[in-house]
Amino acid sequence: MHKVHVIFASIFVVITIPLVVLLYQAYYQLQLGTNSLYTGHAMFVANTLNQRLLRDLAVEDKRSYSDYGFIRTIQVIGGEENTLSELVDYPITSQYVGLVGHFQLTPDNTLRTPFLPEGRFGQILLEQIPEKERSRREEVRNKIKDILADMGIENHGIEALAQPRDSVENVIDYIYKQDPKLDKSKATKEQEEEIRPHRFETTSEKENLAFNAESQSMDSSALAGVNHNMEVEIAPFMTKFNERYIVFYRNVTRGNELYIQGYVVELRAYLNNLVKNETQFYPLEQDLVLEFVSGGKTLLAFGSPVSATEIFSTKLVPPLNKISLVMHMKKRDDSRGGSFLIFLGFVVLIILGGGLVAIYRLTRSELTLAKKRQDFISAVSHELKTPLTSIRMYAELLQNSWVANEEKKQKYYGQIASEADRLTRLIQNVLNLSKLDGDRWNVQLAKGKPKAVLDDFVSTYGKNVEKHGFELTVSSDTDVNDITLMMDRDAIMQILMNLVDNSLKFSKEADYKMIVIELRIKDTDVYLAVRDYGPGIPQSEMKKVFQEFYRVGNEMTRKTSGTGIGLSMVKKLCTLTNMKIEMENANPGLRTKIHFPPLEI
């Protein structure tokens, strides 16, 4: 049995370890899939933000340098026409949420704003603006001036442009010459975006007049003298920013003069609008935290990155590539899918453990039954051998005429008959047990008197009890003598025979050799009781004695003979004929009660 324990424990371990590994891998893949899902969403958010940044920047990038003055020149049918710039209007309307205003730094570092015109023509237009509105516009211009000063954005003239204005191709060639490890065909997207081409415009006479109209130093004759076309080079936008503002600005080279043009945007208002309105970040993913970071400092965050794991980081498109978009995933106790996997794992382990326990118990019971059958075969062999040996011995004595005394001959004949009866009962018990196990016992229920069956048993089996040196005592209640019940006579005879046989075997060493059979009635309960004065049965063995082939003690050490099928057959016959069996120690001895079906009242 110890080997069985080890085998089943090994099977459980061998199955459990791969199962646990499989569940762990499934849980890990689920977590990995969840992280991939969040990472994919983070990439989508970053791509959406960058696309919107590029669209917004493209609108300003296409804007002509002349739009930054309050007068501009546009193409009309038949020529050109001067009109007010789009940027003159106030309040300012723009695709940029949080736009403070546009500005231009002239070659002498004078701040000009299109919504607050200056110069001779500007004064004329300014007089048409109400004083209250003019004051608001001046406040905005002063605010822009302070922001530019705080950012250190100044126009130091064209001489301050240290690097030559080469073509994009020349700049790329220069980069790869400086670093021969770089392959030009494998330039990164970031490197290509950093090298953005300049744009060129050619001015006309009317455009020159309009652009110079704001200059306070020019009179009418000076304006009339500017009549030649010139090339204007417009550099890509650059940025400077702090925790409150972003300044987009570009260098505009007009002839031999440098202008700085740009616009100021409130950082938090603009980025907040992009995230919430353009990407619908909230409430799309409650478990994600979005953060704009530059130089290790957080500029703006949606959610708290504390106790969150970084899953994605990328730089914004130029010229905001000094700002990084960082996405974090909040730490979760568990996901619904993870909980389900853990629950499923426990269920599978419980089912597996329960199945193995059930198989183990079944195997153990089969092994126990097999051992009992082996014991049964050994016992039956012994039980058959003993009467056969006796019969053969007495038969040889009589056959060879070795017994001359007639009295001894009759005694030997009686012994042969007795052993033959014993052998017949043993074989009949085995056959009856086979019938019961195969559901081949022919139940013959018929009305009869229990007292009559008891009398028949005493007359048939009484002499056998006396031969074993026991006294058979029979008693019955007077009220039960005439009671008629539905019963199987043969089954009752077989039950009584097995019970008395057991009493004879186990009471051989008893001081008081008597077997008592009682027929009693109590209310509607009619029962037979067989009582002996032997050692009885230990309380712990009471339920086991009805099992097939079970015998109290060890097959090699017990002193009583038997096969272990008598009480098992009694139990099966009682069940088959609707009777109940009850066993109790009588101190001394054992009392076994057979209860008939209750009387009908």
GUROLO-267323 format. One record per residue (C-alpha): residue in three letters; x, y negated, z. Coordinates in Angstrom, 3 decimals. Layout:
BEGIN
- type	X	Y	Z
- ALA	X	Y	Z
...
END
This chain:
BEGIN
- type	X	Y	Z
- MET	0.000	0.000	0.000
- HIS	2.949	-2.318	0.633
- LYS	3.967	-1.905	-3.012
- VAL	0.495	-3.010	-4.082
- HIS	0.847	-6.151	-1.951
- VAL	4.185	-6.964	-3.577
- ILE	2.887	-6.279	-7.102
- PHE	-0.167	-8.521	-6.744
- ALA	1.819	-11.283	-5.052
- SER	4.322	-11.138	-7.920
- ILE	1.520	-11.278	-10.508
- PHE	0.029	-14.321	-8.772
- VAL	3.385	-16.094	-8.697
- VAL	4.185	-15.197	-12.326
- ILE	0.822	-16.576	-13.500
- THR	0.717	-19.575	-11.149
- ILE	4.142	-21.009	-12.040
- PRO	3.456	-21.321	-15.819
- LEU	-0.039	-22.613	-15.040
- VAL	1.319	-25.313	-12.730
- VAL	3.956	-26.239	-15.329
- LEU	1.270	-26.377	-18.026
- LEU	-0.986	-28.585	-15.911
- TYR	1.944	-30.848	-15.067
- GLN	2.833	-31.167	-18.750
- ALA	-0.811	-31.898	-19.576
- TYR	-0.940	-34.556	-16.854
- TYR	2.374	-36.013	-18.055
- GLN	1.139	-36.105	-21.661
- LEU	-2.085	-37.754	-20.492
- GLN	-0.103	-40.410	-18.643
- LEU	2.187	-40.796	-21.660
- GLY	-0.831	-41.132	-23.932
- THR	-2.342	-43.715	-21.609
- ASN	0.925	-45.673	-21.554
- SER	1.128	-45.429	-25.345
- LEU	-2.437	-46.725	-25.593
- TYR	-1.613	-49.703	-23.398
- THR	1.649	-50.287	-25.258
- GLY	-0.241	-50.223	-28.552
- HIS	-2.714	-52.754	-27.228
- ALA	0.154	-54.915	-25.973
- MET	1.709	-54.846	-29.448
- PHE	-1.648	-55.835	-30.922
- VAL	-1.912	-58.776	-28.531
- ALA	1.643	-59.876	-29.355
- ASN	1.045	-59.574	-33.101
- THR	-2.218	-61.534	-32.870
- LEU	-0.559	-64.297	-30.883
- ASN	2.365	-64.533	-33.297
- GLN	0.072	-64.623	-36.315
- ARG	-1.927	-67.464	-34.804
- LEU	1.271	-69.321	-33.891
- LEU	2.461	-68.999	-37.471
- ARG	-0.888	-70.206	-38.849
- ASP	-0.892	-73.231	-36.550
- LEU	2.715	-74.006	-37.389
- ALA	2.063	-73.615	-41.119
- VAL	-0.543	-76.390	-40.987
- GLU	1.994	-78.816	-39.501
- ASP	4.855	-77.510	-41.635
- LYS	2.974	-78.348	-44.822
- ARG	2.229	-81.842	-43.610
- SER	4.071	-84.516	-45.634
- TYR	6.610	-86.682	-43.872
- SER	4.514	-89.732	-44.844
- ASP	1.573	-88.489	-42.739
- TYR	3.459	-89.536	-39.610
- GLY	2.938	-93.188	-40.553
- PHE	-0.436	-94.885	-40.379
- ILE	-0.457	-95.420	-44.168
- ARG	0.158	-92.645	-46.676
- THR	0.072	-92.269	-50.434
- ILE	-2.112	-89.628	-52.089
- GLN	-2.478	-88.501	-55.682
- VAL	-5.713	-89.550	-57.426
- ILE	-6.917	-89.423	-60.990
- GLY	-4.883	-91.917	-62.961
- GLY	-2.082	-92.377	-60.418
- GLU	-1.586	-92.901	-56.705
- GLU	-3.522	-94.574	-53.947
- ASN	-2.625	-95.739	-50.442
- THR	-4.930	-94.705	-47.609
- LEU	-4.859	-94.256	-43.858
- SER	-3.140	-91.160	-42.480
- GLU	-5.172	-88.273	-41.038
- LEU	-3.301	-88.779	-37.784
- VAL	-4.657	-92.304	-37.231
- ASP	-7.905	-91.077	-35.672
- TYR	-8.279	-91.055	-31.902
- PRO	-9.214	-88.908	-30.010
- ILE	-6.955	-86.587	-31.906
- THR	-8.529	-83.537	-33.574
- SER	-6.226	-80.608	-34.254
- GLN	-5.950	-76.836	-34.386
- TYR	-3.735	-77.183	-31.340
- VAL	-5.749	-77.051	-28.112
- GLY	-3.990	-79.329	-25.650
- LEU	-2.414	-81.552	-28.337
- VAL	-1.094	-84.770	-26.779
- GLY	-0.217	-86.536	-30.054
- HIS	2.127	-86.876	-33.044
- PHE	5.213	-89.042	-33.022
- GLN	8.121	-90.275	-35.159
- LEU	11.549	-91.483	-34.050
- THR	12.963	-93.962	-36.561
- PRO	16.703	-94.146	-37.392
- ASP	17.141	-96.713	-34.603
- ASN	15.410	-94.301	-32.143
- THR	12.206	-96.365	-31.995
- LEU	9.122	-94.351	-31.100
- ARG	6.225	-94.724	-33.534
- THR	2.827	-93.005	-33.366
- PRO	0.341	-92.959	-36.270
- PHE	-2.622	-93.619	-33.958
- LEU	-1.008	-96.859	-32.706
- PRO	0.196	-98.710	-35.872
- GLU	2.952	-101.325	-35.732
- GLY	4.501	-103.856	-38.102
- ARG	2.731	-106.604	-40.023
- PHE	0.145	-104.336	-41.577
- GLY	-0.204	-102.399	-38.362
- GLN	-1.089	-105.517	-36.427
- ILE	-3.923	-106.194	-38.834
- LEU	-5.322	-102.702	-38.306
- LEU	-4.697	-102.814	-34.555
- GLU	-6.805	-105.925	-34.170
- GLN	-9.819	-103.939	-35.366
- ILE	-9.439	-101.424	-32.506
- PRO	-11.280	-102.289	-29.261
- GLU	-8.976	-103.277	-26.428
- LYS	-10.103	-100.431	-24.164
- GLU	-9.373	-97.809	-26.808
- ARG	-6.107	-99.555	-27.645
- SER	-5.089	-99.216	-23.978
- ARG	-5.820	-95.488	-24.041
- ARG	-3.715	-95.104	-27.165
- GLU	-0.875	-96.974	-25.554
- GLU	-1.083	-94.659	-22.532
- VAL	-0.748	-91.633	-24.823
- ARG	2.234	-93.209	-26.618
- ASN	3.929	-93.960	-23.289
- LYS	3.229	-90.385	-22.168
- ILE	4.874	-89.022	-25.322
- LYS	7.806	-91.395	-24.763
- ASP	8.310	-90.084	-21.222
- ILE	8.073	-86.447	-22.366
- LEU	10.659	-86.995	-25.131
- ALA	12.978	-88.738	-22.704
- ASP	12.545	-85.889	-20.190
- MET	13.320	-83.315	-22.908
- GLY	16.321	-85.338	-24.143
- ILE	14.973	-85.718	-27.683
- GLU	16.558	-88.791	-29.309
- ASN	17.475	-89.900	-32.806
- HIS	21.244	-90.442	-32.929
- GLY	21.276	-91.033	-36.659
- ILE	22.273	-88.914	-39.612
- GLU	25.883	-88.836	-38.414
- ALA	24.761	-86.626	-35.486
- LEU	23.867	-83.803	-37.837
- ALA	27.107	-81.872	-37.524
- GLN	26.332	-78.911	-39.718
- PRO	26.148	-79.305	-43.511
- ARG	22.809	-78.790	-45.227
- ASP	23.628	-75.625	-47.121
- SER	21.210	-73.351	-48.818
- VAL	19.723	-70.404	-46.940
- GLU	21.782	-67.946	-48.985
- ASN	25.010	-69.731	-48.098
- VAL	24.134	-69.699	-44.410
- ILE	23.370	-65.957	-44.492
- ASP	26.643	-65.285	-46.318
- TYR	28.472	-67.316	-43.699
- ILE	26.918	-65.286	-40.861
- TYR	27.940	-61.960	-42.349
- LYS	31.457	-63.195	-43.101
- GLN	31.827	-64.112	-39.432
- ASP	30.601	-60.659	-38.337
- PRO	31.670	-57.961	-40.839
- LYS	29.910	-55.279	-38.757
- LEU	26.549	-56.638	-39.916
- ASP	25.064	-55.230	-43.088
- LYS	23.306	-57.919	-45.097
- SER	20.757	-55.399	-46.335
- LYS	19.938	-54.524	-42.697
- ALA	19.411	-58.011	-41.309
- THR	16.978	-57.998	-38.425
- LYS	13.657	-59.744	-38.650
- GLU	14.721	-62.112	-35.863
- GLN	17.887	-63.111	-37.791
- GLU	15.910	-63.748	-40.960
- GLU	13.299	-65.804	-39.097
- GLU	16.008	-67.906	-37.459
- ILE	17.243	-68.925	-40.935
- ARG	14.249	-70.789	-42.302
- PRO	14.540	-72.811	-45.510
- HIS	14.347	-76.580	-45.701
- ARG	11.643	-78.271	-47.752
- PHE	12.158	-81.141	-50.185
- GLU	9.857	-83.949	-51.331
- THR	10.435	-86.760	-53.847
- THR	9.075	-90.197	-53.032
- SER	7.444	-92.674	-55.383
- GLU	7.559	-96.477	-55.385
- LYS	4.112	-96.773	-53.844
- GLU	4.978	-94.193	-51.217
- ASN	8.137	-96.067	-50.327
- LEU	6.135	-99.262	-49.885
- ALA	3.584	-97.499	-47.667
- PHE	6.225	-95.767	-45.557
- ASN	8.122	-99.026	-44.953
- ALA	4.987	-100.984	-44.197
- GLU	5.352	-100.325	-40.472
- SER	8.853	-101.809	-40.327
- GLN	8.691	-105.133	-38.545
- SER	12.003	-106.177	-40.049
- MET	10.748	-106.171	-43.651
- ASP	8.994	-109.121	-45.248
- SER	7.090	-109.216	-48.530
- SER	10.187	-109.763	-50.678
- ALA	11.962	-106.858	-49.008
- LEU	9.054	-104.578	-49.629
- ALA	8.937	-105.561	-53.249
- GLY	12.606	-104.682	-53.669
- VAL	12.157	-100.998	-52.826
- ASN	11.248	-99.560	-56.182
- HIS	13.406	-96.461	-56.668
- ASN	12.530	-92.815	-55.993
- MET	14.484	-90.875	-53.418
- GLU	14.719	-87.262	-52.222
- VAL	13.434	-86.381	-48.756
- GLU	14.728	-83.227	-47.031
- ILE	12.436	-81.791	-44.357
- ALA	13.968	-79.287	-41.940
- PRO	11.934	-76.515	-40.225
- PHE	10.324	-77.286	-36.889
- MET	12.306	-76.779	-33.711
- THR	11.024	-76.778	-30.150
- LYS	11.921	-77.895	-26.703
- PHE	9.710	-77.127	-23.762
- ASN	9.396	-77.180	-20.030
- GLU	6.770	-75.778	-17.685
- ARG	4.196	-78.345	-18.836
- TYR	4.778	-79.314	-22.461
- ILE	6.031	-77.979	-25.779
- VAL	7.574	-80.479	-28.212
- PHE	7.592	-79.385	-31.854
- TYR	9.937	-81.598	-33.855
- ARG	11.806	-81.619	-37.179
- ASN	14.560	-83.603	-38.804
- VAL	13.546	-85.558	-41.906
- THR	16.400	-86.958	-44.026
- ARG	15.189	-89.762	-46.277
- GLY	18.048	-91.059	-48.333
- ASN	20.790	-91.790	-45.852
- GLU	18.389	-92.206	-42.922
- LEU	17.311	-89.622	-40.335
- TYR	13.803	-89.512	-38.903
- ILE	12.597	-87.155	-36.199
- GLN	8.924	-86.215	-36.552
- GLY	6.831	-83.943	-34.400
- TYR	4.010	-83.476	-31.935
- VAL	3.575	-82.694	-28.250
- VAL	1.316	-79.879	-26.928
- GLU	0.315	-79.005	-23.379
- LEU	1.915	-75.586	-22.863
- ARG	-0.638	-74.015	-20.534
- ALA	-3.704	-75.290	-22.393
- TYR	-2.405	-74.096	-25.760
- LEU	-1.198	-70.648	-24.655
- ASN	-4.238	-70.111	-22.461
- ASN	-6.504	-70.803	-25.442
- LEU	-4.524	-68.442	-27.651
- VAL	-4.703	-65.590	-25.178
- LYS	-8.327	-65.892	-24.137
- ASN	-9.990	-67.036	-27.347
- GLU	-7.811	-65.515	-30.033
- THR	-6.876	-62.092	-28.568
- GLN	-9.832	-61.698	-26.175
- PHE	-7.366	-60.396	-23.641
- TYR	-9.957	-60.610	-20.880
- PRO	-11.745	-58.431	-20.100
- LEU	-10.415	-56.087	-22.785
- GLU	-7.850	-54.489	-20.515
- GLN	-8.184	-54.914	-16.776
- ASP	-5.028	-52.920	-16.121
- LEU	-2.730	-55.144	-18.211
- VAL	-0.865	-58.245	-17.053
- LEU	0.339	-60.731	-19.680
- GLU	3.199	-63.087	-18.942
- PHE	5.080	-65.780	-20.893
- VAL	8.682	-65.926	-19.717
- SER	11.685	-68.070	-20.612
- GLY	15.097	-67.909	-18.999
- GLY	13.788	-65.620	-16.277
- LYS	11.083	-68.116	-15.253
- THR	7.381	-67.489	-15.703
- LEU	5.687	-70.212	-17.723
- LEU	2.186	-68.739	-17.690
- ALA	0.753	-65.437	-16.434
- PHE	-2.595	-63.691	-16.783
- GLY	-2.814	-61.463	-13.755
- SER	-0.161	-60.770	-11.139
- PRO	2.947	-58.880	-12.291
- VAL	3.656	-57.837	-8.699
- SER	3.536	-54.020	-8.332
- ALA	3.160	-53.700	-12.109
- THR	5.394	-51.843	-14.562
- GLU	6.733	-53.557	-17.672
- ILE	5.668	-51.676	-20.804
- PHE	6.374	-54.129	-23.609
- SER	8.404	-57.264	-24.242
- THR	8.955	-59.288	-27.393
- LYS	9.985	-62.787	-28.375
- LEU	7.497	-65.154	-29.934
- VAL	8.056	-66.171	-33.520
- PRO	10.435	-69.085	-34.214
- PRO	10.591	-71.827	-33.227
- LEU	9.131	-70.463	-29.963
- ASN	11.517	-67.518	-29.921
- LYS	13.038	-68.674	-26.647
- ILE	9.747	-67.688	-25.028
- SER	9.165	-63.982	-24.458
- LEU	5.812	-62.294	-24.203
- VAL	5.985	-59.615	-21.509
- MET	3.211	-57.094	-20.853
- HIS	2.905	-55.183	-17.594
- MET	0.663	-52.283	-16.616
- LYS	-0.729	-52.299	-13.113
- LYS	0.070	-49.303	-10.976
- ARG	-2.962	-47.086	-10.635
- ASP	-3.583	-44.510	-7.933
- ASP	-4.896	-42.112	-10.524
- SER	-6.786	-42.104	-13.761
- ARG	-10.082	-40.377	-14.313
- GLY	-8.450	-37.938	-16.717
- GLY	-5.651	-37.209	-14.245
- SER	-8.139	-36.498	-11.465
- PHE	-10.036	-34.164	-13.751
- LEU	-6.827	-32.290	-14.617
- ILE	-5.910	-31.915	-10.953
- PHE	-9.448	-30.743	-10.164
- LEU	-9.327	-28.337	-13.107
- GLY	-5.972	-27.015	-11.904
- PHE	-7.350	-26.343	-8.429
- VAL	-10.426	-24.643	-9.892
- VAL	-8.286	-22.432	-12.141
- LEU	-5.986	-21.550	-9.247
- ILE	-8.949	-20.739	-7.015
- ILE	-10.538	-18.597	-9.740
- LEU	-7.202	-16.922	-10.422
- GLY	-6.566	-16.329	-6.729
- GLY	-10.121	-15.096	-6.175
- GLY	-9.888	-12.790	-9.200
- LEU	-6.590	-11.347	-8.030
- VAL	-7.956	-10.877	-4.496
- ALA	-11.024	-9.106	-5.916
- ILE	-8.856	-6.894	-8.132
- TYR	-6.538	-6.239	-5.208
- ARG	-9.415	-5.193	-2.982
- LEU	-10.849	-3.016	-5.717
- THR	-7.453	-1.426	-6.299
- ARG	-6.948	-0.922	-2.576
- SER	-10.369	0.670	-2.212
- GLU	-9.650	2.930	-5.178
- LEU	-6.311	3.920	-3.716
- THR	-7.928	4.528	-0.334
- LEU	-10.657	6.581	-1.998
- ALA	-8.050	8.535	-3.939
- LYS	-6.209	9.272	-0.705
- LYS	-9.463	10.342	0.916
- ARG	-10.178	12.626	-2.012
- GLN	-6.756	14.161	-1.607
- ASP	-7.514	14.697	2.071
- PHE	-10.913	16.109	1.085
- ILE	-9.321	18.566	-1.319
- SER	-6.863	19.613	1.365
- ALA	-9.680	20.010	3.903
- VAL	-11.945	21.908	1.494
- SER	-9.070	24.180	0.538
- HIS	-8.489	24.918	4.200
- GLU	-12.203	25.357	4.908
- LEU	-12.574	27.760	1.980
- LYS	-9.412	29.652	2.772
- THR	-10.333	30.402	6.380
- PRO	-13.652	32.259	5.768
- LEU	-12.287	33.983	2.680
- THR	-9.304	35.259	4.653
- SER	-11.585	36.558	7.393
- ILE	-13.922	38.218	4.900
- ARG	-11.007	39.861	3.073
- MET	-9.440	41.091	6.299
- TYR	-12.644	42.696	7.649
- ALA	-13.496	44.109	4.229
- GLU	-10.093	45.823	3.920
- LEU	-10.451	47.301	7.409
- LEU	-13.839	48.744	6.545
- GLN	-12.843	49.805	3.030
- ASN	-9.853	51.831	4.210
- SER	-11.865	53.478	7.012
- TRP	-9.488	52.142	9.595
- VAL	-12.399	51.449	11.925
- ALA	-13.873	54.656	13.390
- ASN	-16.041	53.072	16.081
- GLU	-19.540	52.356	14.776
- GLU	-19.987	49.472	17.173
- LYS	-16.876	47.745	15.816
- LYS	-18.041	48.339	12.275
- GLN	-21.300	46.522	12.988
- LYS	-19.350	43.701	14.604
- TYR	-17.125	43.360	11.538
- TYR	-20.153	43.408	9.244
- GLY	-21.616	40.564	11.298
- GLN	-18.356	38.614	11.019
- ILE	-18.352	39.036	7.254
- ALA	-21.959	37.819	7.050
- SER	-21.229	34.871	9.354
- GLU	-18.189	33.783	7.336
- ALA	-20.180	34.190	4.119
- ASP	-22.884	31.905	5.553
- ARG	-20.217	29.407	6.546
- LEU	-18.758	29.531	3.044
- THR	-22.207	29.131	1.506
- ARG	-22.961	26.041	3.618
- LEU	-19.649	24.469	2.670
- ILE	-20.200	25.053	-1.044
- GLN	-23.801	23.861	-0.753
- ASN	-22.648	20.626	0.928
- VAL	-20.213	19.928	-1.899
- LEU	-22.903	20.636	-4.500
- ASN	-25.421	18.432	-2.676
- LEU	-22.924	15.584	-2.466
- SER	-22.297	15.906	-6.198
- LYS	-26.045	15.704	-6.824
- LEU	-26.377	12.606	-4.640
- ASP	-23.454	10.840	-6.311
- GLY	-24.848	11.648	-9.748
- ASP	-28.425	10.631	-8.846
- ARG	-29.475	14.218	-9.505
- TRP	-31.045	14.935	-6.109
- ASN	-34.657	15.847	-6.681
- VAL	-36.608	13.903	-4.084
- GLN	-39.800	15.769	-3.191
- LEU	-41.867	13.562	-0.958
- ALA	-44.905	15.307	0.403
- LYS	-47.153	15.012	3.401
- GLY	-45.918	17.143	6.273
- LYS	-45.511	17.342	10.006
- PRO	-42.058	16.479	11.428
- LYS	-42.727	18.961	14.264
- ALA	-43.159	21.816	11.797
- VAL	-39.882	20.957	10.025
- LEU	-38.086	20.844	13.391
- ASP	-39.472	24.256	14.370
- ASP	-38.343	25.753	11.041
- PHE	-34.829	24.372	11.554
- VAL	-34.568	25.798	15.079
- SER	-35.704	29.227	13.952
- THR	-33.279	29.185	11.001
- TYR	-30.195	27.628	12.605
- GLY	-30.649	28.347	16.293
- LYS	-28.712	31.607	16.231
- ASN	-25.725	29.899	14.586
- VAL	-25.603	27.401	17.464
- GLU	-25.671	30.221	19.995
- LYS	-22.872	32.048	18.175
- HIS	-20.666	29.014	18.762
- GLY	-21.378	29.248	22.478
- PHE	-23.725	26.274	22.657
- GLU	-27.194	25.938	24.091
- LEU	-29.787	24.346	21.781
- THR	-32.494	22.371	23.576
- VAL	-35.510	20.974	21.695
- SER	-38.024	18.486	23.095
- SER	-40.814	16.423	21.559
- ASP	-43.559	14.056	22.590
- THR	-47.019	15.581	22.635
- ASP	-48.367	12.651	20.596
- VAL	-46.105	13.475	17.681
- ASN	-47.096	17.134	17.264
- ASP	-50.030	16.440	14.935
- ILE	-48.574	13.394	13.108
- THR	-48.322	13.760	9.328
- LEU	-45.805	11.741	7.285
- MET	-44.581	11.438	3.697
- MET	-41.184	13.161	3.795
- ASP	-38.733	15.374	1.937
- ARG	-38.523	18.643	3.904
- ASP	-35.283	19.848	2.273
- ALA	-33.569	16.512	2.927
- ILE	-34.533	16.630	6.619
- MET	-33.288	20.211	6.945
- GLN	-29.979	19.222	5.318
- ILE	-29.646	16.179	7.585
- LEU	-30.284	18.191	10.760
- MET	-27.888	20.918	9.651
- ASN	-25.059	18.427	9.029
- LEU	-25.648	16.587	12.297
- VAL	-25.684	19.826	14.337
- ASP	-22.576	21.096	12.501
- ASN	-20.764	17.887	13.451
- SER	-21.821	18.280	17.059
- LEU	-20.578	21.888	17.119
- LYS	-17.189	20.912	15.655
- PHE	-16.476	17.858	17.790
- SER	-17.875	19.209	21.071
- LYS	-15.870	22.438	21.227
- GLU	-13.784	21.086	24.081
- ALA	-16.743	19.525	25.932
- ASP	-17.398	20.509	29.558
- TYR	-21.103	20.715	28.935
- LYS	-21.858	22.687	25.770
- MET	-25.371	21.716	24.828
- ILE	-26.983	20.215	21.781
- VAL	-30.277	18.406	22.248
- ILE	-32.736	17.728	19.406
- GLU	-35.602	15.324	20.187
- LEU	-38.683	14.264	18.271
- ARG	-40.023	11.005	19.651
- ILE	-42.645	8.386	18.879
- LYS	-42.601	4.786	20.046
- ASP	-45.411	2.604	18.784
- THR	-45.229	3.144	15.006
- ASP	-41.672	4.453	15.064
- VAL	-41.167	8.220	14.725
- TYR	-37.593	9.495	14.934
- LEU	-35.460	12.586	15.350
- ALA	-32.399	12.411	17.645
- VAL	-29.453	14.829	17.809
- ARG	-27.312	14.466	20.904
- ASP	-24.135	16.294	22.002
- TYR	-21.798	15.928	24.992
- GLY	-18.532	15.628	23.150
- PRO	-16.035	12.712	23.038
- GLY	-18.239	10.450	20.909
- ILE	-16.929	8.060	18.264
- PRO	-14.846	4.901	18.908
- GLN	-16.889	1.738	18.347
- SER	-14.466	0.525	15.659
- GLU	-15.095	3.712	13.629
- MET	-18.906	3.658	13.808
- LYS	-19.469	2.090	10.363
- LYS	-16.590	3.912	8.661
- VAL	-17.818	7.451	9.420
- PHE	-20.523	7.093	6.755
- GLN	-17.925	6.539	4.008
- GLU	-17.163	9.420	1.675
- PHE	-14.319	11.699	2.783
- TYR	-13.682	9.573	5.863
- ARG	-12.571	11.391	8.987
- VAL	-11.510	9.928	12.302
- GLY	-7.772	10.365	12.872
- ASN	-5.024	11.668	10.595
- GLU	-5.420	14.691	8.368
- MET	-2.164	16.192	9.676
- THR	-2.812	15.601	13.399
- ARG	-6.555	16.102	13.931
- LYS	-7.627	19.340	15.662
- THR	-11.141	19.720	14.242
- SER	-11.821	21.175	10.813
- GLY	-14.103	19.572	8.255
- THR	-14.297	17.820	4.889
- GLY	-15.575	14.345	5.766
- ILE	-18.681	14.573	3.576
- GLY	-21.334	15.528	6.147
- LEU	-22.232	12.078	7.541
- SER	-21.794	10.468	4.118
- MET	-24.379	12.873	2.725
- VAL	-26.696	12.203	5.712
- LYS	-26.519	8.450	5.031
- LYS	-27.277	8.901	1.321
- LEU	-30.187	11.269	1.998
- CYS	-31.691	8.802	4.495
- THR	-31.441	5.951	2.007
- LEU	-32.894	8.090	-0.768
- THR	-35.922	9.156	1.322
- ASN	-36.645	5.739	2.906
- MET	-35.336	6.732	6.333
- LYS	-32.854	4.916	8.573
- ILE	-29.936	6.323	10.526
- GLU	-28.727	4.926	13.844
- MET	-25.695	6.123	15.826
- GLU	-24.702	5.332	19.427
- ASN	-22.413	6.700	22.108
- ALA	-24.398	8.379	24.896
- ASN	-21.522	8.519	27.426
- PRO	-20.800	11.336	27.331
- GLY	-21.450	12.443	23.818
- LEU	-23.007	10.967	20.705
- ARG	-26.654	10.376	19.862
- THR	-27.710	10.084	16.212
- LYS	-31.263	8.924	15.426
- ILE	-33.091	9.469	12.144
- HIS	-36.053	7.072	11.833
- PHE	-38.918	8.099	9.579
- PRO	-40.775	5.408	7.608
- PRO	-43.112	3.445	9.963
- LEU	-46.572	4.824	10.551
- GLU	-49.428	3.064	8.776
- ILE	-51.749	1.451	11.263
END
